[in-house]
Amino acid sequence: MTLTQAQKQFLADAVIAGRASQVEFQVPASVTIAQAILESGWGAKHMGSANNYFGIKAQTRNGHVTWGSIATGFVTVPTREVINGHSVTVQANFRSYKSMTDSFRDHGAFLRNNSNYAAAFKTRDGIAFARAVAAGHYATDPHYADTLVRIIRQHNLLQHDSGAANADTARNGGTDVGTGTGADAGADAHSGMETNPGAEAGTHTGVDVDGRRDR
């Protein structure tokens, strides 16, 4: 895949933010970068000034909207949800950030502090971590793990992870082969999940605090 200049710039910025998040929250940079590529369509869809690259939602508690300690507020945009077995479009609140860096930090905190992903932090490399995150129900798409792994390999993202185990994985092409049938890396669709993720498309789906993606 030949990257556009905009994609190259996004990747350079994402590497810096992903590495910083790994230091703070121990999420492999390769996984953070791959998810940002997939969730935001190479940074093209991050809800305008909200800088939300992962679709993490704000929460409503006792009638009050909360957004954690890293986000600075929230934006309300259309999202697709399944209610009583029917797919409907509703207005939902998504966290907003002052920068890409803070969006990446909140993604790291989100994974680190969610018991759904505890198994991921016991893995040895970015490939295994990505598969564990998918197994923790980050998304309902059955090919989500394969899609992340494809992005990681296609763009050699393991080189950005810290630790000898990841360096070895990068040289050997990954520890988990897997063929996968998900959407092509960098496409504007998650295979079978959604088209044009992002507020601009009016169909953005998001991740709630329980770690499950809305449908």
HELIX and SHEET records of a PDB file:
HELIX    1   1 GLN A    5  PHE A   25  1                                  21    
HELIX    2   2 ALA A   29  SER A   40  1                                  12    
HELIX    3   3 GLY A   48  ALA A   50  5                                   3    
HELIX    4   4 MET A  100  ARG A  112  1                                  13    
HELIX    5   5 SER A  115  LYS A  122  5                                   8    
HELIX    6   6 GLY A  126  ALA A  135  1                                  10    
HELIX    7   7 TYR A  144  GLN A  154  1                                  11    
HELIX    8   8 LEU A  157  HIS A  160  5                                   4    
HELIX    9   9 ALA A  164  ASN A  172  1                                   9    
HELIX   10  10 ALA A  199  ALA A  201  5                                   3    
SHEET    1   A 2 GLN A  59  ARG A  61  0                                        
SHEET    2   A 2 HIS A  64  THR A  66 -1                                        
SHEET    1   B 2 GLY A  73  ILE A  83  0                                        
SHEET    2   B 2 HIS A  86  SER A  96 -1                                        
SHEET    1   C 2 ALA A 189  HIS A 190  0                                        
SHEET    2   C 2 GLU A 194  THR A 195 -1                                        
END                                                                             
